[in-house]
Amino acid sequence: MRRAIAAVAAALLASASVPARGAPLALTIDELMRWTPGGATADPGNVARVPVARRFHAAPLNRRVRTDPEVRVLYAPDGMDMLGGKRTATPRFNGYVFTHWAQIDLFAWFAGTATRGVQLPSRGWVEAAHRNGVPVIGTVFFAPVAWGGSPGTVASFLRRDARGRFPAAAQLVRIARHYGFDGWFVNAETGGADGAAMIDFMAELRAVAPPAMTIHWYDALLPDGRVVWQNALTPANARFLQDGTRRTADAMFLNYDWTRAGLVESAALARRLGRSRYDLFIGADLWPARDAQPAFRKGDWLAALRERPGGRALGSIALFAPHFGYSFPGDARTPRFSDFDRDDRDVARFYDAERRLFAGDTRDPARPAPTGWPGVASLAPTSGVVPSLPFRTSFTTGHGRIDTRDGRVVGGPWHDMARQDVQPTWQFATLGRRRMTVAYDFATAFSGGSSLRFVPDGPGGTATVPLYALRLGGRVTVTAVSRGGAGYALRIGSGVARPLTASADWRTTRWCARTTAGETHVSVVARPAARQPLNLGQVSIEPGCNI
């Protein structure tokens, strides 16, 4: 569709202005074919060392919320080479970050230009995602002819060797293994390319990739070489997902102009092919300047993904351009959500836009909005983490106004996603009649760039703020570092909430707790005596009782 071409055009124009420095994170086809781990286009500093954490589906905080446990969510900010392409720490607070890992299942490094179409995720983002249990896939992009794409470029990529194999397939797998990311998103939008050869390539890529590596295809190119967005799984594009007995992709990203009837037919066709409906990632173009599923301006599309109210979904979800809260410039229909990309003082509105996307208009995943935008988490499940002990979080999100170590300020503004901690599972829910305002505090940090600040919304009873869903099991030692008013406690699982010492300075509270093998919540409890704010600077959990 023309909208899809326009979206790609914006990414092309933005990306083309950035020259490669040193070993590039974006390769030409020729560089892909000649790439070796020790070659000039390889970067040893971009190798991710953090494995993907194990996860599980957390129980809903509100039993009235009917999520579909089989739905998966792909998150694809447009132009990650610009948003996240820094390979080292930078002295800038207002760079792009993401924290709602518990609400997504896959992060796509969506980017590409007409000349550099093989896009490699940066180490910091891969390590942050893996720490939170989310795989990351790179992108292979072939641009529309109108924007510099060429069938010749695709042909060079689809070149076969003397045995009839595709060297590009083995190279893509080699690169992903070397850098430690988790697969590829293939987006071919070049009209006139050899679609039949591309199907063979996709089948080989899926066959040579390890089972844990995921391969996605975008709904654009057809077997006859035309680019016609189907906005559904149809007989015209089905071979790019399943070609007879050949699995050509693990999933297909459907373009954005879908209809409910088309999705119903897509789910039925997937079943006939022996595939799951959840292998179809239904595209949602959230960029507010476009008209498909603009953020918060059209909210009924999420409900349209269900078979019936409260029922199963017709597929998984692909969130495209969800970074609108960071860099959408505003227009006559939708004002800017934040100025954070150009004004580091506007950080609260930046975080609010992402929180609203997942939790809905209430900003509380335990209290869905009866009308308006319900939030992605009202349909898709939320995942907890099975941590390797010791588990420690200082609630660092990947940037800070200050840099701290053990309560001491050691530096100024910074941005480095490799330093991001495991993020709270729920951002942020309040259980009980009393309301609490919870947010990241970038003015006060114990270790890293931020802490969590809890502010009671007036006097009242008891409030519980669940932060993490973990699986632990056995006796553990818990350490909490906090500062602020009296009346707060930290609870691990179903045990007794341990009071946190009231103090104007950072104070450490340490105790032993017994946890079960099932889901364990780490929660802050605000008693009726809690009147002043609390900052929680760090929580650590070690195996055994070490007091």
C-alpha positions in Angstrom: 0.0 0.0 0.0 1.1 3.6 -0.5 1.0 4.1 3.3 3.6 1.4 3.7 5.9 2.9 1.1 5.6 6.3 2.8 6.5 4.8 6.1 9.6 3.2 4.6 10.5 6.4 2.8 10.6 8.3 6.1 13.0 5.6 7.5 15.2 5.8 4.4 15.5 9.5 4.4 16.3 9.6 8.1 18.8 6.7 8.0 20.6 7.8 4.8 22.1 10.8 6.6 24.1 8.8 9.0 27.5 7.6 7.7 28.9 4.3 8.9 31.6 4.7 11.5 34.1 1.8 11.8 32.6 -1.6 11.6 29.0 -0.8 10.5 25.9 -2.0 12.2 24.3 -1.9 8.7 25.7 -4.0 5.9 25.4 -3.9 2.1 24.7 -7.2 0.4 28.4 -7.4 -0.7 29.5 -6.8 2.9 27.1 -9.5 4.1 28.6 -12.0 1.6 32.2 -11.2 2.6 31.6 -10.9 6.4 33.8 -12.8 8.7 34.1 -12.6 12.5 37.6 -11.2 12.2 37.0 -9.0 9.2 36.8 -5.2 8.8 33.0 -5.2 9.0 32.8 -7.1 12.3 32.7 -5.4 15.6 33.9 -7.4 18.6 32.4 -4.7 20.9 28.9 -5.4 19.6 28.8 -9.1 20.8 26.0 -9.6 23.3 27.0 -11.7 26.3 23.6 -11.9 28.2 21.5 -15.0 27.5 17.7 -14.7 27.2 16.1 -15.1 30.6 13.4 -17.7 31.1 9.9 -16.3 31.5 6.4 -17.5 32.4 2.9 -16.0 32.0 2.0 -14.1 35.1 -1.5 -14.4 36.6 -3.6 -11.3 35.7 -3.8 -8.8 38.6 -7.5 -8.4 37.7 -9.5 -11.6 37.1 -12.0 -9.7 35.1 -9.4 -8.9 32.4 -9.6 -11.7 29.8 -6.3 -11.9 28.1 -5.5 -14.5 25.4 -2.5 -16.5 26.7 -1.4 -17.5 23.2 -1.1 -14.0 21.8 2.5 -12.8 21.3 3.5 -9.2 20.8 6.2 -8.0 18.5 7.6 -4.5 19.1 9.1 -2.7 16.1 10.2 0.9 16.5 10.7 2.5 13.1 14.3 3.4 12.5 16.2 1.7 15.3 19.5 2.5 13.6 18.7 6.1 14.6 16.9 5.5 17.9 19.3 2.9 19.3 22.3 2.6 17.1 24.8 3.9 19.6 27.3 1.1 20.5 28.8 2.8 23.5 27.5 4.9 26.4 26.8 8.5 25.6 26.7 11.6 27.9 23.1 12.3 27.1 20.1 11.7 29.3 17.3 12.0 26.7 18.1 9.1 24.4 15.4 6.5 23.6 14.7 3.7 26.0 12.1 1.0 26.5 10.9 -0.6 29.7 7.7 -2.6 29.1 9.5 -5.9 28.3 7.0 -7.9 30.3 4.3 -7.0 27.9 6.1 -8.0 24.6 7.6 -11.2 23.3 9.9 -10.1 20.5 11.8 -7.0 19.7 12.4 -6.3 16.0 15.4 -4.0 15.1 13.3 -2.4 12.3 15.5 -0.3 10.0 17.1 -0.2 6.6 18.2 1.9 3.6 18.3 1.1 -0.1 22.0 0.4 0.1 22.4 -0.9 3.6 19.6 -3.3 4.1 21.1 -5.8 6.6 20.6 -4.2 10.0 22.3 -5.5 13.1 21.0 -4.8 16.6 23.3 -3.0 18.9 24.7 -4.9 21.9 23.2 -2.7 24.6 19.6 -3.2 23.3 20.1 -7.0 22.9 21.5 -7.4 26.4 18.7 -5.3 27.9 16.1 -7.3 26.1 17.7 -10.6 27.0 18.0 -9.7 30.7 14.2 -9.1 30.6 13.5 -12.4 28.7 12.9 -11.0 25.2 14.6 -12.1 22.0 15.8 -9.6 19.4 15.8 -10.0 15.6 17.7 -8.0 13.0 16.2 -6.9 9.7 16.9 -7.7 6.1 15.3 -4.9 4.1 14.9 -4.4 0.4 13.6 -1.0 -0.4 10.8 -0.1 -2.8 12.0 0.8 -6.3 10.6 4.3 -5.8 13.0 4.8 -3.0 16.2 3.4 -4.5 15.5 -0.3 -4.3 16.6 -2.5 -7.2 15.7 -6.0 -8.3 19.5 -6.4 -9.0 20.2 -5.9 -5.3 17.7 -8.6 -4.4 19.3 -10.9 -7.1 22.7 -10.4 -5.6 21.3 -11.5 -2.3 19.6 -14.5 -3.8 22.7 -15.7 -5.6 23.2 -19.5 -5.4 26.5 -21.4 -5.1 27.6 -24.4 -7.2 25.5 -26.7 -5.0 22.4 -24.6 -5.5 22.6 -23.2 -1.9 22.1 -19.6 -0.8 25.3 -18.3 0.8 23.3 -15.4 2.2 21.3 -17.7 4.4 24.4 -19.2 6.1 25.9 -15.8 6.5 22.8 -14.4 8.2 22.8 -17.3 10.7 26.6 -16.9 11.2 26.2 -13.2 12.0 23.3 -13.6 14.4 25.2 -16.4 16.3 28.3 -14.3 16.5 26.7 -11.2 17.8 24.3 -13.1 20.1 20.9 -12.0 18.7 18.0 -14.2 17.9 16.9 -14.2 14.3 15.8 -12.1 11.3 12.9 -10.1 10.0 12.9 -10.2 6.2 11.1 -7.2 4.6 11.2 -7.4 0.8 9.4 -4.5 -0.8 11.3 -4.3 -4.1 8.9 -4.8 -7.0 10.3 -7.0 -9.9 12.4 -9.2 -7.5 12.4 -13.0 -8.0 9.6 -14.0 -5.6 9.9 -17.7 -6.3 13.6 -17.7 -5.5 12.9 -15.7 -2.3 10.5 -18.5 -1.2 13.4 -21.0 -1.7 15.7 -18.7 0.2 13.3 -18.4 3.1 12.9 -22.2 3.3 16.7 -22.6 3.4 17.2 -19.9 6.0 14.6 -21.5 8.2 16.3 -24.9 7.7 19.8 -23.8 8.5 19.0 -21.6 11.4 19.0 -23.2 14.9 15.5 -24.1 16.2 15.7 -21.3 18.8 16.4 -18.7 16.1 13.2 -17.0 14.8 12.6 -16.0 11.2 9.8 -13.5 10.3 8.5 -12.5 6.9 6.7 -9.2 6.1 3.5 -9.2 3.9 4.7 -7.4 0.8 6.5 -9.3 -2.1 4.5 -12.0 -3.9 5.8 -15.1 -5.7 5.3 -13.5 -9.1 7.6 -10.5 -8.1 4.9 -8.0 -7.6 4.6 -6.0 -4.3 1.0 -6.1 -3.3 0.2 -5.9 0.4 -2.4 -8.5 1.2 -3.2 -7.3 4.7 -4.0 -10.9 5.5 -2.7 -14.4 5.0 -4.0 -15.3 1.5 -3.3 -18.0 -1.1 -1.2 -15.3 -2.8 1.3 -14.9 0.0 0.9 -18.1 2.0 4.0 -19.7 0.5 6.2 -17.2 2.4 4.9 -18.8 5.6 4.4 -22.4 4.6 5.3 -23.9 1.2 3.7 -27.3 1.2 5.8 -29.3 3.7 8.5 -26.6 3.8 8.3 -24.1 6.7 9.5 -20.9 5.1 9.0 -18.6 8.1 8.1 -18.9 11.8 5.7 -16.0 11.5 4.3 -13.4 9.1 3.9 -9.7 9.9 0.6 -8.7 8.2 0.3 -5.2 6.8 -1.9 -2.7 8.5 -5.0 -2.3 6.3 -6.6 -5.5 7.5 -10.2 -6.1 8.0 -11.9 -8.3 10.6 -13.3 -10.6 7.8 -9.8 -10.9 6.3 -8.4 -11.9 9.7 -11.0 -14.6 10.2 -10.1 -16.0 6.8 -6.4 -15.7 7.6 -6.9 -17.8 10.8 -8.8 -20.4 8.9 -6.1 -20.6 6.1 -3.4 -20.9 8.7 -5.2 -23.9 10.2 -5.5 -25.5 6.8 -1.8 -25.1 6.3 -1.1 -26.8 9.6 0.0 -23.5 11.2 -1.2 -21.6 14.2 -3.2 -18.4 13.9 -0.7 -16.9 16.4 2.0 -17.3 13.7 0.3 -14.3 12.1 1.4 -11.0 13.6 -1.4 -8.5 12.8 0.2 -5.2 12.1 -0.8 -2.0 14.1 0.8 1.1 12.6 0.7 3.4 15.7 2.3 6.5 14.2 -0.3 9.2 14.8 0.2 11.0 11.4 -1.1 7.9 9.6 -4.6 6.5 9.6 -4.3 2.8 10.2 -4.2 2.4 14.0 -2.9 5.8 15.2 -2.1 5.8 18.9 -5.1 6.5 21.1 -6.9 8.2 18.2 -8.4 4.9 17.1 -8.8 2.4 19.9 -11.3 0.0 18.5 -8.8 -2.0 16.5 -7.6 -3.9 19.6 -11.2 -5.2 20.3 -11.5 -6.1 16.6 -8.7 -8.6 17.0 -10.9 -10.9 19.1 -13.4 -13.5 17.8 -16.0 -12.1 20.2 -15.8 -9.8 23.3 -13.6 -11.5 25.8 -12.8 -14.3 23.4 -9.7 -15.6 21.6 -7.7 -13.4 19.4 -7.5 -13.9 15.6 -3.7 -13.7 15.8 -0.7 -12.2 17.5 0.1 -8.4 17.4 2.9 -6.5 15.7 3.3 -3.0 17.1 4.9 -0.8 14.5 6.3 2.7 15.2 5.4 2.5 18.9 8.1 5.1 19.7 5.6 7.9 19.0 5.9 9.1 22.6 9.6 9.9 22.0 9.8 11.6 18.6 6.4 12.1 17.0 6.5 15.9 16.1 2.8 16.5 16.4 0.2 17.6 13.8 -3.2 19.2 13.5 -4.9 16.0 14.8 -2.5 14.9 17.5 -0.2 17.0 19.6 3.2 15.8 20.6 3.1 13.3 23.4 6.4 14.6 24.7 9.4 16.8 23.8 11.8 14.4 25.4 13.9 13.8 22.2 14.8 17.5 22.3 14.1 18.5 26.0 15.4 16.2 28.8 13.0 17.9 31.2 10.0 16.3 29.6 10.9 12.8 30.7 7.6 12.2 32.6 5.5 12.6 29.5 7.7 10.3 27.6 7.3 7.5 30.1 3.6 8.2 30.3 3.0 7.6 26.6 4.6 4.1 26.8 2.8 3.3 30.0 -0.6 4.3 28.5 0.1 2.1 25.4 0.3 -1.0 27.5 -1.8 -0.2 30.6 -4.5 1.9 28.9 -6.0 5.2 29.8 -6.0 4.4 33.5 -2.2 3.9 33.4 -2.9 1.0 35.9 -2.8 -2.6 34.5 -5.0 -3.7 37.4 -7.7 -1.2 36.6 -8.6 -1.3 32.9 -10.5 1.6 31.5 -14.2 0.9 30.9 -14.1 3.1 27.9 -11.4 4.6 25.7 -8.1 2.9 25.1 -7.9 -0.4 27.1 -4.1 -1.0 26.7 -2.3 -3.8 24.9 -2.1 -5.7 28.2 -5.9 -6.1 28.2 -5.5 -8.7 25.4 -1.9 -10.0 25.5 -0.5 -11.8 28.5 2.1 -10.3 30.8 5.3 -12.3 31.6 7.3 -12.7 34.7 11.0 -13.7 34.9 12.7 -16.8 36.3 15.9 -15.0 37.5 19.3 -16.4 38.1 20.2 -15.8 41.7 21.4 -13.5 43.0 18.8 -11.2 41.5 19.4 -7.5 41.8 17.6 -4.4 40.4 18.3 -0.7 41.0 15.4 0.2 38.7 17.8 1.6 36.2 16.1 2.1 32.8 19.2 2.7 30.7 19.8 6.4 31.2 20.0 9.0 34.0 20.5 12.6 34.8 23.1 11.5 37.3 25.2 8.4 37.6 25.4 6.9 41.1 27.2 4.0 42.8 26.0 2.9 46.3 24.4 6.2 47.0 27.2 8.4 45.7 27.0 10.6 42.6 29.9 9.7 40.4 28.8 11.3 37.1 26.4 13.4 35.1 23.9 12.6 32.3 24.3 9.2 30.5 22.6 6.7 28.2 23.6 3.1 27.9 20.9 0.4 27.4 23.5 -2.3 28.4 23.1 -1.1 32.0 19.4 -1.4 32.1 18.1 -3.7 35.0 15.3 -6.1 34.9 12.2 -3.9 34.7 9.1 -4.1 36.9 6.6 -6.6 35.5 3.7 -4.1 36.1 4.1 -0.4 35.5 2.4 0.5 37.8 -0.5 -1.1 39.5 -2.1 -0.3 42.8 -4.2 -2.9 44.7 -6.6 -1.8 47.4 -8.7 1.2 48.0 -5.9 3.7 48.5 -4.3 5.2 45.4 -0.5 5.6 44.9 1.5 7.5 42.3 4.5 5.4 41.3 7.1 6.6 38.8 10.8 6.4 38.0 12.7 9.2 39.8 15.7 10.5 37.9 16.7 13.0 40.6 17.3 10.3 43.2 19.1 7.1 42.5 21.1 4.7 44.7 23.0 2.8 42.0 22.6 3.8 38.3 20.3 6.5 37.0 16.9 6.1 38.8 14.9 4.8 41.7 11.2 4.2 42.1 9.3 6.9 43.9 6.0 6.1 45.7 3.7 9.0 46.6 0.4 8.4 48.5 -2.6 10.2 46.9 -3.9 11.5 50.2 -4.7 9.7 53.4 -6.4 6.3 53.4 -6.0 2.6 54.1 -3.5 0.1 52.8 -2.3 0.0 49.2 -0.2 -2.8 47.6 2.0 -2.0 44.6 3.1 -5.3 42.9 6.4 -4.8 41.1 7.7 -8.1 40.0 6.4 -11.6 39.2 9.3 -14.0 39.7 9.8 -17.7 40.2 12.2 -18.4 43.0 11.5 -21.4 45.4 13.2 -22.1 48.7 14.7 -19.8 51.3 16.2 -16.5 50.1 17.9 -13.5 51.6 16.2 -10.2 50.6 18.0 -6.8 50.8 16.1 -3.5 50.2 17.6 -0.1 50.1 15.2 2.8 50.6 14.8 6.3 51.8 11.8 8.4 52.8 8.8 8.4 55.0 7.4 5.8 57.5 4.6 3.3 56.9 6.1 1.3 54.0 7.0 -2.3 53.8 8.3 -4.8 51.2 6.6 -8.2 50.7 8.1 -11.2 49.0 5.4 -13.7 48.0 2.8 -14.4 50.6 5.1 -13.7 53.6 4.9 -11.0 56.1 5.7 -7.5 54.7 9.0 -6.3 56.2 8.9 -2.7 57.3 11.3 -0.3 55.6 13.2 2.1 57.8 12.1 5.7 57.6 15.1 7.9 56.9 16.3 11.0 55.0 19.3 8.9 53.8 19.6 5.5 52.2 18.9 2.7 54.6 19.3 -1.0 54.2 16.8 -3.6 55.4 17.8 -7.2 55.2 15.9 -10.4 56.1 15.3 -14.0 55.2 12.1 -15.2 53.4 10.7 -18.5 52.4 9.3 -18.6 48.8 7.3 -21.3 47.0 8.1 -22.8 43.6 5.2 -20.9 41.9 4.7 -17.3 41.0 6.2 -15.0 43.6 5.3 -11.3 43.8 7.7 -8.6 45.0 5.4 -5.8 46.3 5.6 -2.5 48.1 2.9 -2.1 50.8 1.9 1.4 51.9 0.2 1.3 55.4 -2.3 3.9 56.6 0.7 5.6 58.4 2.4 6.3 55.0 2.0 10.0 54.4 5.3 11.0 52.9 7.0 9.7 49.7 9.3 6.7 49.6 12.2 6.1 47.2 13.1 2.4 46.6 16.7 2.4 45.4 17.6 -1.3 45.2 16.2 -4.8 45.8 18.4 -7.9 45.8 17.5 -11.5 46.3 20.2 -14.1 47.1 19.8 -17.9 47.5 19.6 -19.3 51.0 19.5 -17.5 54.3 22.8 -15.5 54.7 22.1 -13.4 57.7 
